[in-house]
């Protein structure tokens, strides 16, 4: 799971801005950042989130990486992945 409910995202370019506008978020013209719910992040996002394993272990990593290591939609730390 992800600890944060919402995250602070930097807006680097127009396509990124349009992504959030299309998703229904208000992004002011010229805005350099926006706060969005974690689920609104694109799967390939480099925004760093805190992933927490069911054992309590947590780790900061980019959303992109988080999605890569999910197992059946569940995040596991390296230890649990190996021994559970
Ligand atoms: Zn764990």
PDB file of the backbone (N, CA, C, O) and the ligand in Angstrom, with CONECT records:
HET     ZN  A 101       1
ATOM      1  N   UNK A   1       0.831  -1.201   0.000  1.00  0.00           N
ATOM      2  CA  UNK A   1       0.000   0.000   0.000  1.00  0.00           C
ATOM      3  C   UNK A   1       0.865   1.250   0.000  1.00  0.00           C
ATOM      4  O   UNK A   1       2.060   1.202   0.292  1.00  0.00           O
ATOM      5  N   UNK A   2       0.239   2.360  -0.331  1.00  0.00           N
ATOM      6  CA  UNK A   2       0.958   3.626  -0.333  1.00  0.00           C
ATOM      7  C   UNK A   2       0.489   4.438   0.873  1.00  0.00           C
ATOM      8  O   UNK A   2      -0.711   4.559   1.120  1.00  0.00           O
ATOM      9  N   UNK A   3       1.434   4.987   1.612  1.00  0.00           N
ATOM     10  CA  UNK A   3       1.119   5.715   2.833  1.00  0.00           C
ATOM     11  C   UNK A   3       0.388   7.032   2.561  1.00  0.00           C
ATOM     12  O   UNK A   3      -0.619   7.331   3.203  1.00  0.00           O
ATOM     13  N   UNK A   4       0.891   7.805   1.620  1.00  0.00           N
ATOM     14  CA  UNK A   4       0.295   9.107   1.328  1.00  0.00           C
ATOM     15  C   UNK A   4      -1.090   8.968   0.685  1.00  0.00           C
ATOM     16  O   UNK A   4      -1.338   8.053  -0.100  1.00  0.00           O
ATOM     17  N   UNK A   5      -1.977   9.892   1.035  1.00  0.00           N
ATOM     18  CA  UNK A   5      -3.266   9.914   0.353  1.00  0.00           C
ATOM     19  C   UNK A   5      -3.161  10.807  -0.866  1.00  0.00           C
ATOM     20  O   UNK A   5      -3.757  10.543  -1.911  1.00  0.00           O
ATOM     21  N   UNK A   6      -2.382  11.880  -0.706  1.00  0.00           N
ATOM     22  CA  UNK A   6      -2.190  12.754  -1.851  1.00  0.00           C
ATOM     23  C   UNK A   6      -0.730  13.158  -1.929  1.00  0.00           C
ATOM     24  O   UNK A   6      -0.015  13.150  -0.927  1.00  0.00           O
ATOM     25  N   UNK A   7      -0.303  13.505  -3.105  1.00  0.00           N
ATOM     26  CA  UNK A   7       1.099  13.841  -3.335  1.00  0.00           C
ATOM     27  C   UNK A   7       1.240  15.148  -4.087  1.00  0.00           C
ATOM     28  O   UNK A   7       0.328  15.606  -4.775  1.00  0.00           O
ATOM     29  N   UNK A   8       2.405  15.723  -3.931  1.00  0.00           N
ATOM     30  CA  UNK A   8       2.758  16.979  -4.547  1.00  0.00           C
ATOM     31  C   UNK A   8       3.490  16.640  -5.842  1.00  0.00           C
ATOM     32  O   UNK A   8       4.524  15.973  -5.824  1.00  0.00           O
ATOM     33  N   UNK A   9       2.950  17.099  -6.956  1.00  0.00           N
ATOM     34  CA  UNK A   9       3.532  16.757  -8.258  1.00  0.00           C
ATOM     35  C   UNK A   9       4.038  18.017  -8.953  1.00  0.00           C
ATOM     36  O   UNK A   9       3.345  19.034  -8.991  1.00  0.00           O
ATOM     37  N   UNK A  10       5.223  17.947  -9.492  1.00  0.00           N
ATOM     38  CA  UNK A  10       5.733  19.079 -10.259  1.00  0.00           C
ATOM     39  C   UNK A  10       5.255  18.946 -11.700  1.00  0.00           C
ATOM     40  O   UNK A  10       5.282  17.862 -12.282  1.00  0.00           O
ATOM     41  N   UNK A  11       4.822  20.056 -12.255  1.00  0.00           N
ATOM     42  CA  UNK A  11       4.364  20.065 -13.642  1.00  0.00           C
ATOM     43  C   UNK A  11       5.520  20.542 -14.525  1.00  0.00           C
ATOM     44  O   UNK A  11       5.921  21.704 -14.466  1.00  0.00           O
ATOM     45  N   UNK A  12       6.039  19.646 -15.327  1.00  0.00           N
ATOM     46  CA  UNK A  12       7.187  19.984 -16.169  1.00  0.00           C
ATOM     47  C   UNK A  12       6.799  20.444 -17.558  1.00  0.00           C
ATOM     48  O   UNK A  12       7.483  21.273 -18.158  1.00  0.00           O
ATOM     49  N   UNK A  13       5.710  19.911 -18.066  1.00  0.00           N
ATOM     50  CA  UNK A  13       5.366  20.256 -19.450  1.00  0.00           C
ATOM     51  C   UNK A  13       3.860  20.213 -19.690  1.00  0.00           C
ATOM     52  O   UNK A  13       3.072  19.821 -18.830  1.00  0.00           O
ATOM     53  N   UNK A  14       3.502  20.631 -20.894  1.00  0.00           N
ATOM     54  CA  UNK A  14       2.090  20.728 -21.257  1.00  0.00           C
ATOM     55  C   UNK A  14       1.361  19.403 -21.279  1.00  0.00           C
ATOM     56  O   UNK A  14       0.193  19.325 -20.897  1.00  0.00           O
ATOM     57  N   UNK A  15       2.051  18.342 -21.732  1.00  0.00           N
ATOM     58  CA  UNK A  15       1.345  17.064 -21.823  1.00  0.00           C
ATOM     59  C   UNK A  15       1.036  16.537 -20.435  1.00  0.00           C
ATOM     60  O   UNK A  15       0.005  15.904 -20.207  1.00  0.00           O
ATOM     61  N   UNK A  16       1.953  16.809 -19.507  1.00  0.00           N
ATOM     62  CA  UNK A  16       1.744  16.386 -18.131  1.00  0.00           C
ATOM     63  C   UNK A  16       0.578  17.171 -17.532  1.00  0.00           C
ATOM     64  O   UNK A  16      -0.261  16.622 -16.818  1.00  0.00           O
ATOM     65  N   UNK A  17       0.548  18.449 -17.835  1.00  0.00           N
ATOM     66  CA  UNK A  17      -0.511  19.314 -17.351  1.00  0.00           C
ATOM     67  C   UNK A  17      -1.857  18.828 -17.899  1.00  0.00           C
ATOM     68  O   UNK A  17      -2.847  18.744 -17.171  1.00  0.00           O
ATOM     69  N   UNK A  18      -1.870  18.510 -19.200  1.00  0.00           N
ATOM     70  CA  UNK A  18      -3.105  18.044 -19.824  1.00  0.00           C
ATOM     71  C   UNK A  18      -3.579  16.726 -19.236  1.00  0.00           C
ATOM     72  O   UNK A  18      -4.780  16.467 -19.151  1.00  0.00           O
ATOM     73  N   UNK A  19      -2.626  15.898 -18.831  1.00  0.00           N
ATOM     74  CA  UNK A  19      -2.979  14.614 -18.230  1.00  0.00           C
ATOM     75  C   UNK A  19      -3.860  14.840 -17.005  1.00  0.00           C
ATOM     76  O   UNK A  19      -4.881  14.174 -16.831  1.00  0.00           O
ATOM     77  N   UNK A  20      -3.455  15.786 -16.158  1.00  0.00           N
ATOM     78  CA  UNK A  20      -4.220  16.040 -14.930  1.00  0.00           C
ATOM     79  C   UNK A  20      -5.514  16.776 -15.210  1.00  0.00           C
ATOM     80  O   UNK A  20      -6.514  16.574 -14.522  1.00  0.00           O
ATOM     81  N   UNK A  21      -5.494  17.632 -16.224  1.00  0.00           N
ATOM     82  CA  UNK A  21      -6.728  18.336 -16.581  1.00  0.00           C
ATOM     83  C   UNK A  21      -7.739  17.321 -17.111  1.00  0.00           C
ATOM     84  O   UNK A  21      -8.918  17.366 -16.763  1.00  0.00           O
ATOM     85  N   UNK A  22      -7.261  16.401 -17.961  1.00  0.00           N
ATOM     86  CA  UNK A  22      -8.146  15.359 -18.503  1.00  0.00           C
ATOM     87  C   UNK A  22      -8.682  14.466 -17.389  1.00  0.00           C
ATOM     88  O   UNK A  22      -9.796  13.949 -17.472  1.00  0.00           O
ATOM     89  N   UNK A  23      -7.872  14.294 -16.344  1.00  0.00           N
ATOM     90  CA  UNK A  23      -8.290  13.448 -15.227  1.00  0.00           C
ATOM     91  C   UNK A  23      -9.251  14.196 -14.300  1.00  0.00           C
ATOM     92  O   UNK A  23      -9.742  13.637 -13.319  1.00  0.00           O
ATOM     93  N   UNK A  24      -9.509  15.450 -14.618  1.00  0.00           N
ATOM     94  CA  UNK A  24     -10.499  16.211 -13.845  1.00  0.00           C
ATOM     95  C   UNK A  24      -9.942  17.130 -12.771  1.00  0.00           C
ATOM     96  O   UNK A  24     -10.689  17.613 -11.921  1.00  0.00           O
ATOM     97  N   UNK A  25      -8.623  17.379 -12.800  1.00  0.00           N
ATOM     98  CA  UNK A  25      -8.030  18.260 -11.793  1.00  0.00           C
ATOM     99  C   UNK A  25      -7.798  19.646 -12.361  1.00  0.00           C
ATOM    100  O   UNK A  25      -7.421  19.803 -13.522  1.00  0.00           O
ATOM    101  N   UNK A  26      -8.024  20.633 -11.541  1.00  0.00           N
ATOM    102  CA  UNK A  26      -7.839  22.012 -11.974  1.00  0.00           C
ATOM    103  C   UNK A  26      -6.354  22.367 -11.881  1.00  0.00           C
ATOM    104  O   UNK A  26      -5.776  22.380 -10.794  1.00  0.00           O
ATOM    105  N   UNK A  27      -5.754  22.650 -13.018  1.00  0.00           N
ATOM    106  CA  UNK A  27      -4.357  23.077 -13.025  1.00  0.00           C
ATOM    107  C   UNK A  27      -4.320  24.472 -13.622  1.00  0.00           C
ATOM    108  O   UNK A  27      -4.666  24.672 -14.786  1.00  0.00           O
ATOM    109  N   UNK A  28      -3.905  25.413 -12.833  1.00  0.00           N
ATOM    110  CA  UNK A  28      -3.839  26.789 -13.306  1.00  0.00           C
ATOM    111  C   UNK A  28      -2.827  26.909 -14.431  1.00  0.00           C
ATOM    112  O   UNK A  28      -1.818  26.203 -14.445  1.00  0.00           O
ATOM    113  N   UNK A  29      -3.090  27.786 -15.357  1.00  0.00           N
ATOM    114  CA  UNK A  29      -2.142  28.014 -16.446  1.00  0.00           C
ATOM    115  C   UNK A  29      -0.849  28.539 -15.834  1.00  0.00           C
ATOM    116  O   UNK A  29      -0.864  29.489 -15.051  1.00  0.00           O
ATOM    117  N   UNK A  30       0.261  27.919 -16.195  1.00  0.00           N
ATOM    118  CA  UNK A  30       1.548  28.354 -15.674  1.00  0.00           C
ATOM    119  C   UNK A  30       1.889  27.752 -14.321  1.00  0.00           C
ATOM    120  O   UNK A  30       2.954  28.023 -13.766  1.00  0.00           O
ATOM    121  N   UNK A  31       0.975  26.925 -13.781  1.00  0.00           N
ATOM    122  CA  UNK A  31       1.234  26.304 -12.475  1.00  0.00           C
ATOM    123  C   UNK A  31       2.430  25.367 -12.580  1.00  0.00           C
ATOM    124  O   UNK A  31       2.579  24.643 -13.564  1.00  0.00           O
ATOM    125  N   UNK A  32       3.271  25.388 -11.572  1.00  0.00           N
ATOM    126  CA  UNK A  32       4.475  24.541 -11.584  1.00  0.00           C
ATOM    127  C   UNK A  32       4.285  23.275 -10.750  1.00  0.00           C
ATOM    128  O   UNK A  32       5.100  22.354 -10.802  1.00  0.00           O
ATOM    129  N   UNK A  33       3.219  23.247 -10.000  1.00  0.00           N
ATOM    130  CA  UNK A  33       2.985  22.063  -9.196  1.00  0.00           C
ATOM    131  C   UNK A  33       1.511  21.955  -8.834  1.00  0.00           C
ATOM    132  O   UNK A  33       0.750  22.914  -8.955  1.00  0.00           O
ATOM    133  N   UNK A  34       1.131  20.773  -8.391  1.00  0.00           N
ATOM    134  CA  UNK A  34      -0.273  20.495  -8.075  1.00  0.00           C
ATOM    135  C   UNK A  34      -0.290  19.359  -7.039  1.00  0.00           C
ATOM    136  O   UNK A  34       0.616  18.526  -7.018  1.00  0.00           O
ATOM    137  N   UNK A  35      -1.297  19.329  -6.202  1.00  0.00           N
ATOM    138  CA  UNK A  35      -1.426  18.221  -5.260  1.00  0.00           C
ATOM    139  C   UNK A  35      -2.576  17.354  -5.746  1.00  0.00           C
ATOM    140  O   UNK A  35      -3.690  17.841  -5.937  1.00  0.00           O
ATOM    141  N   UNK A  36      -2.308  16.079  -5.945  1.00  0.00           N
ATOM    142  CA  UNK A  36      -3.344  15.162  -6.432  1.00  0.00           C
ATOM    143  C   UNK A  36      -3.385  13.909  -5.560  1.00  0.00           C
ATOM    144  O   UNK A  36      -2.396  13.573  -4.909  1.00  0.00           O
ATOM    145  N   UNK A  37      -4.531  13.212  -5.545  1.00  0.00           N
ATOM    146  CA  UNK A  37      -4.585  11.947  -4.809  1.00  0.00           C
ATOM    147  C   UNK A  37      -3.607  10.965  -5.454  1.00  0.00           C
ATOM    148  O   UNK A  37      -3.379  11.017  -6.663  1.00  0.00           O
ATOM    149  N   UNK A  38      -3.042  10.091  -4.667  1.00  0.00           N
ATOM    150  CA  UNK A  38      -2.054   9.128  -5.170  1.00  0.00           C
ATOM    151  C   UNK A  38      -2.594   8.328  -6.366  1.00  0.00           C
ATOM    152  O   UNK A  38      -1.865   8.054  -7.320  1.00  0.00           O
ATOM    153  N   UNK A  39      -3.881   7.959  -6.301  1.00  0.00           N
ATOM    154  CA  UNK A  39      -4.433   7.136  -7.388  1.00  0.00           C
ATOM    155  C   UNK A  39      -4.515   7.876  -8.716  1.00  0.00           C
ATOM    156  O   UNK A  39      -4.716   7.263  -9.764  1.00  0.00           O
ATOM    157  N   UNK A  40      -4.359   9.210  -8.668  1.00  0.00           N
ATOM    158  CA  UNK A  40      -4.436  10.000  -9.904  1.00  0.00           C
ATOM    159  C   UNK A  40      -3.101  10.035 -10.643  1.00  0.00           C
ATOM    160  O   UNK A  40      -3.035  10.493 -11.784  1.00  0.00           O
ATOM    161  N   UNK A  41      -2.045   9.557 -10.003  1.00  0.00           N
ATOM    162  CA  UNK A  41      -0.736   9.560 -10.654  1.00  0.00           C
ATOM    163  C   UNK A  41      -0.729   8.589 -11.822  1.00  0.00           C
ATOM    164  O   UNK A  41      -1.299   7.501 -11.734  1.00  0.00           O
ATOM    165  N   UNK A  42      -0.081   8.980 -12.919  1.00  0.00           N
ATOM    166  CA  UNK A  42       0.054   8.016 -14.004  1.00  0.00           C
ATOM    167  C   UNK A  42       0.955   6.865 -13.538  1.00  0.00           C
ATOM    168  O   UNK A  42       1.850   7.094 -12.725  1.00  0.00           O
ATOM    169  N   UNK A  43       0.747   5.639 -14.027  1.00  0.00           N
ATOM    170  CA  UNK A  43       1.529   4.478 -13.572  1.00  0.00           C
ATOM    171  C   UNK A  43       3.033   4.637 -13.786  1.00  0.00           C
ATOM    172  O   UNK A  43       3.831   4.044 -13.060  1.00  0.00           O
ATOM    173  N   UNK A  44       3.417   5.432 -14.776  1.00  0.00           N
ATOM    174  CA  UNK A  44       4.837   5.615 -15.105  1.00  0.00           C
ATOM    175  C   UNK A  44       5.426   6.825 -14.388  1.00  0.00           C
ATOM    176  O   UNK A  44       6.545   7.236 -14.695  1.00  0.00           O
ATOM    177  N   UNK A  45       4.693   7.400 -13.443  1.00  0.00           N
ATOM    178  CA  UNK A  45       5.133   8.611 -12.760  1.00  0.00           C
ATOM    179  C   UNK A  45       6.430   8.433 -11.963  1.00  0.00           C
ATOM    180  O   UNK A  45       6.647   7.399 -11.333  1.00  0.00           O
ATOM    181  N   UNK A  46       7.277   9.449 -12.003  1.00  0.00           N
ATOM    182  CA  UNK A  46       8.517   9.433 -11.224  1.00  0.00           C
ATOM    183  C   UNK A  46       8.330  10.047  -9.837  1.00  0.00           C
ATOM    184  O   UNK A  46       9.280  10.150  -9.061  1.00  0.00           O
ATOM    185  N   UNK A  47       7.109  10.450  -9.540  1.00  0.00           N
ATOM    186  CA  UNK A  47       6.834  11.045  -8.238  1.00  0.00           C
ATOM    187  C   UNK A  47       7.095  10.014  -7.137  1.00  0.00           C
ATOM    188  O   UNK A  47       6.655   8.867  -7.223  1.00  0.00           O
ATOM    189  N   UNK A  48       7.812  10.444  -6.110  1.00  0.00           N
ATOM    190  CA  UNK A  48       8.192   9.533  -5.035  1.00  0.00           C
ATOM    191  C   UNK A  48       7.053   9.375  -4.022  1.00  0.00           C
ATOM    192  O   UNK A  48       6.470  10.356  -3.560  1.00  0.00           O
ATOM    193  N   UNK A  49       6.756   8.129  -3.692  1.00  0.00           N
ATOM    194  CA  UNK A  49       5.720   7.821  -2.704  1.00  0.00           C
ATOM    195  C   UNK A  49       6.321   6.916  -1.623  1.00  0.00           C
ATOM    196  O   UNK A  49       7.412   6.373  -1.797  1.00  0.00           O
ATOM    197  N   UNK A  50       5.607   6.761  -0.516  1.00  0.00           N
ATOM    198  CA  UNK A  50       6.069   5.864   0.535  1.00  0.00           C
ATOM    199  C   UNK A  50       5.264   4.572   0.453  1.00  0.00           C
ATOM    200  O   UNK A  50       4.053   4.566   0.677  1.00  0.00           O
ATOM    201  N   UNK A  51       5.950   3.482   0.130  1.00  0.00           N
ATOM    202  CA  UNK A  51       5.289   2.186   0.029  1.00  0.00           C
ATOM    203  C   UNK A  51       5.449   1.472   1.355  1.00  0.00           C
ATOM    204  O   UNK A  51       6.535   1.458   1.935  1.00  0.00           O
ATOM    205  N   UNK A  52       4.358   0.876   1.838  1.00  0.00           N
ATOM    206  CA  UNK A  52       4.416   0.178   3.112  1.00  0.00           C
ATOM    207  C   UNK A  52       3.995  -1.270   2.951  1.00  0.00           C
ATOM    208  O   UNK A  52       2.965  -1.577   2.352  1.00  0.00           O
ATOM    209  N   UNK A  53       4.807  -2.142   3.495  1.00  0.00           N
ATOM    210  CA  UNK A  53       4.540  -3.577   3.437  1.00  0.00           C
ATOM    211  C   UNK A  53       3.641  -3.944   4.620  1.00  0.00           C
ATOM    212  O   UNK A  53       3.556  -3.193   5.592  1.00  0.00           O
ATOM    213  N   UNK A  54       2.972  -5.097   4.538  1.00  0.00           N
ATOM    214  CA  UNK A  54       2.090  -5.520   5.638  1.00  0.00           C
ATOM    215  C   UNK A  54       2.870  -5.784   6.923  1.00  0.00           C
ATOM    216  O   UNK A  54       2.283  -5.803   8.005  1.00  0.00           O
ATOM    217  N   UNK A  55       4.203  -5.992   6.819  1.00  0.00           N
ATOM    218  CA  UNK A  55       5.024  -6.233   8.012  1.00  0.00           C
ATOM    219  C   UNK A  55       5.380  -4.923   8.710  1.00  0.00           C
ATOM    220  O   UNK A  55       5.937  -4.932   9.808  1.00  0.00           O
ATOM    221  N   UNK A  56       5.057  -3.784   8.066  1.00  0.00           N
ATOM    222  CA  UNK A  56       5.336  -2.492   8.670  1.00  0.00           C
ATOM    223  C   UNK A  56       6.531  -1.773   8.069  1.00  0.00           C
ATOM    224  O   UNK A  56       6.732  -0.582   8.305  1.00  0.00           O
ATOM    225  N   UNK A  57       7.311  -2.492   7.301  1.00  0.00           N
ATOM    226  CA  UNK A  57       8.484  -1.919   6.645  1.00  0.00           C
ATOM    227  C   UNK A  57       8.024  -0.922   5.573  1.00  0.00           C
ATOM    228  O   UNK A  57       7.139  -1.231   4.776  1.00  0.00           O
ATOM    229  N   UNK A  58       8.624   0.268   5.556  1.00  0.00           N
ATOM    230  CA  UNK A  58       8.239   1.205   4.508  1.00  0.00           C
ATOM    231  C   UNK A  58       9.467   1.743   3.800  1.00  0.00           C
ATOM    232  O   UNK A  58      10.579   1.716   4.328  1.00  0.00           O
ATOM    233  N   UNK A  59       9.240   2.220   2.619  1.00  0.00           N
ATOM    234  CA  UNK A  59      10.327   2.637   1.747  1.00  0.00           C
ATOM    235  C   UNK A  59       9.834   3.699   0.783  1.00  0.00           C
ATOM    236  O   UNK A  59       8.699   3.644   0.309  1.00  0.00           O
ATOM    237  N   UNK A  60      10.710   4.686   0.490  1.00  0.00           N
ATOM    238  CA  UNK A  60      10.350   5.725  -0.463  1.00  0.00           C
ATOM    239  C   UNK A  60      10.807   5.280  -1.841  1.00  0.00           C
ATOM    240  O   UNK A  60      11.952   4.862  -2.014  1.00  0.00           O
ATOM    241  N   UNK A  61       9.935   5.368  -2.805  1.00  0.00           N
ATOM    242  CA  UNK A  61      10.317   4.986  -4.161  1.00  0.00           C
ATOM    243  C   UNK A  61       9.407   5.653  -5.186  1.00  0.00           C
ATOM    244  O   UNK A  61       8.295   6.063  -4.855  1.00  0.00           O
ATOM    245  N   UNK A  62       9.874   5.764  -6.436  1.00  0.00           N
ATOM    246  CA  UNK A  62       9.017   6.390  -7.447  1.00  0.00           C
ATOM    247  C   UNK A  62       7.811   5.512  -7.751  1.00  0.00           C
ATOM    248  O   UNK A  62       7.903   4.285  -7.711  1.00  0.00           O
ATOM    249  N   UNK A  63       6.691   6.137  -8.050  1.00  0.00           N
ATOM    250  CA  UNK A  63       5.447   5.438  -8.377  1.00  0.00           C
ATOM    251  C   UNK A  63       5.673   4.375  -9.456  1.00  0.00           C
ATOM    252  O   UNK A  63       5.119   3.278  -9.400  1.00  0.00           O
ATOM    253  N   UNK A  64       6.492   4.730 -10.425  1.00  0.00           N
ATOM    254  CA  UNK A  64       6.805   3.836 -11.540  1.00  0.00           C
ATOM    255  C   UNK A  64       7.371   2.515 -11.018  1.00  0.00           C
ATOM    256  O   UNK A  64       6.962   1.433 -11.439  1.00  0.00           O
ATOM    257  N   UNK A  65       8.312   2.636 -10.100  1.00  0.00           N
ATOM    258  CA  UNK A  65       8.971   1.467  -9.510  1.00  0.00           C
ATOM    259  C   UNK A  65       7.978   0.668  -8.645  1.00  0.00           C
ATOM    260  O   UNK A  65       7.971  -0.563  -8.643  1.00  0.00           O
ATOM    261  N   UNK A  66       7.148   1.415  -7.916  1.00  0.00           N
ATOM    262  CA  UNK A  66       6.136   0.780  -7.070  1.00  0.00           C
ATOM    263  C   UNK A  66       5.247  -0.130  -7.918  1.00  0.00           C
ATOM    264  O   UNK A  66       4.966  -1.267  -7.537  1.00  0.00           O
ATOM    265  N   UNK A  67       4.812   0.375  -9.058  1.00  0.00           N
ATOM    266  CA  UNK A  67       3.945  -0.414  -9.928  1.00  0.00           C
ATOM    267  C   UNK A  67       4.657  -1.625 -10.513  1.00  0.00           C
ATOM    268  O   UNK A  67       4.036  -2.657 -10.769  1.00  0.00           O
ATOM    269  N   UNK A  68       5.956  -1.494 -10.722  1.00  0.00           N
ATOM    270  CA  UNK A  68       6.736  -2.604 -11.282  1.00  0.00           C
ATOM    271  C   UNK A  68       6.860  -3.766 -10.294  1.00  0.00           C
ATOM    272  O   UNK A  68       6.863  -4.931 -10.692  1.00  0.00           O
ATOM    273  N   UNK A  69       6.961  -3.439  -9.011  1.00  0.00           N
ATOM    274  CA  UNK A  69       7.205  -4.510  -8.046  1.00  0.00           C
ATOM    275  C   UNK A  69       5.954  -5.042  -7.342  1.00  0.00           C
ATOM    276  O   UNK A  69       6.047  -5.924  -6.489  1.00  0.00           O
ATOM    277  N   UNK A  70       4.787  -4.503  -7.701  1.00  0.00           N
ATOM    278  CA  UNK A  70       3.544  -5.015  -7.120  1.00  0.00           C
ATOM    279  C   UNK A  70       3.369  -6.485  -7.486  1.00  0.00           C
ATOM    280  O   UNK A  70       3.659  -6.895  -8.610  1.00  0.00           O
ATOM    281  N   UNK A  71       2.896  -7.264  -6.532  1.00  0.00           N
ATOM    282  CA  UNK A  71       2.590  -8.677  -6.826  1.00  0.00           C
ATOM    283  C   UNK A  71       1.114  -8.876  -6.585  1.00  0.00           C
ATOM    284  O   UNK A  71       0.647  -8.852  -5.446  1.00  0.00           O
ATOM    285  N   UNK A  72       0.375  -9.074  -7.675  1.00  0.00           N
ATOM    286  CA  UNK A  72      -1.077  -9.236  -7.549  1.00  0.00           C
ATOM    287  C   UNK A  72      -1.704  -8.028  -6.877  1.00  0.00           C
ATOM    288  O   UNK A  72      -2.657  -8.158  -6.109  1.00  0.00           O
ATOM    289  N   UNK A  73      -1.157  -6.840  -7.174  1.00  0.00           N
ATOM    290  CA  UNK A  73      -1.702  -5.603  -6.632  1.00  0.00           C
ATOM    291  C   UNK A  73      -1.236  -5.302  -5.216  1.00  0.00           C
ATOM    292  O   UNK A  73      -1.671  -4.316  -4.620  1.00  0.00           O
ATOM    293  N   UNK A  74      -0.355  -6.138  -4.666  1.00  0.00           N
ATOM    294  CA  UNK A  74       0.110  -5.942  -3.298  1.00  0.00           C
ATOM    295  C   UNK A  74       1.598  -5.615  -3.254  1.00  0.00           C
ATOM    296  O   UNK A  74       2.408  -6.250  -3.930  1.00  0.00           O
ATOM    297  N   UNK A  75       1.943  -4.612  -2.446  1.00  0.00           N
ATOM    298  CA  UNK A  75       3.351  -4.270  -2.288  1.00  0.00           C
ATOM    299  C   UNK A  75       3.956  -5.116  -1.167  1.00  0.00           C
ATOM    300  O   UNK A  75       3.367  -5.262  -0.096  1.00  0.00           O
ATOM    301  N   UNK A  76       5.133  -5.666  -1.428  1.00  0.00           N
ATOM    302  CA  UNK A  76       5.864  -6.412  -0.395  1.00  0.00           C
ATOM    303  C   UNK A  76       7.288  -5.908  -0.361  1.00  0.00           C
ATOM    304  O   UNK A  76       7.875  -5.623  -1.404  1.00  0.00           O
ATOM    305  N   UNK A  77       7.856  -5.795   0.845  1.00  0.00           N
ATOM    306  CA  UNK A  77       9.248  -5.379   0.946  1.00  0.00           C
ATOM    307  C   UNK A  77      10.120  -6.546   0.463  1.00  0.00           C
ATOM    308  O   UNK A  77       9.628  -7.660   0.282  1.00  0.00           O
ATOM    309  N   UNK A  78      11.396  -6.287   0.260  1.00  0.00           N
ATOM    310  CA  UNK A  78      12.293  -7.308  -0.291  1.00  0.00           C
ATOM    311  C   UNK A  78      12.309  -8.565   0.577  1.00  0.00           C
ATOM    312  O   UNK A  78      12.363  -9.683   0.064  1.00  0.00           O
ATOM    313  N   UNK A  79      12.264  -8.372   1.887  1.00  0.00           N
ATOM    314  CA  UNK A  79      12.312  -9.502   2.810  1.00  0.00           C
ATOM    315  C   UNK A  79      11.074 -10.393   2.668  1.00  0.00           C
ATOM    316  O   UNK A  79      11.190 -11.611   2.531  1.00  0.00           O
ATOM    317  N   UNK A  80       9.886  -9.774   2.704  1.00  0.00           N
ATOM    318  CA  UNK A  80       8.640 -10.539   2.626  1.00  0.00           C
ATOM    319  C   UNK A  80       8.493 -11.224   1.272  1.00  0.00           C
ATOM    320  O   UNK A  80       7.957 -12.328   1.175  1.00  0.00           O
ATOM    321  N   UNK A  81       8.977 -10.549   0.228  1.00  0.00           N
ATOM    322  CA  UNK A  81       8.866 -11.102  -1.105  1.00  0.00           C
ATOM    323  C   UNK A  81       9.656 -12.416  -1.181  1.00  0.00           C
ATOM    324  O   UNK A  81       9.284 -13.361  -1.878  1.00  0.00           O
ATOM    325  N   UNK A  82      10.756 -12.426  -0.435  1.00  0.00           N
ATOM    326  CA  UNK A  82      11.642 -13.576  -0.455  1.00  0.00           C
ATOM    327  C   UNK A  82      11.164 -14.718   0.446  1.00  0.00           C
ATOM    328  O   UNK A  82      11.302 -15.893   0.103  1.00  0.00           O
ATOM    329  N   UNK A  83      10.600 -14.355   1.604  1.00  0.00           N
ATOM    330  CA  UNK A  83      10.288 -15.386   2.597  1.00  0.00           C
ATOM    331  C   UNK A  83       8.813 -15.675   2.817  1.00  0.00           C
ATOM    332  O   UNK A  83       8.473 -16.558   3.604  1.00  0.00           O
ATOM    333  N   UNK A  84       7.914 -14.940   2.127  1.00  0.00           N
ATOM    334  CA  UNK A  84       6.499 -15.231   2.345  1.00  0.00           C
ATOM    335  C   UNK A  84       5.870 -15.869   1.112  1.00  0.00           C
ATOM    336  O   UNK A  84       4.679 -16.181   1.119  1.00  0.00           O
TER     337      UNK A  84
HETATM  338 ZN    ZN A 101       7.590  -6.820   4.567  1.00  0.00          ZN
END
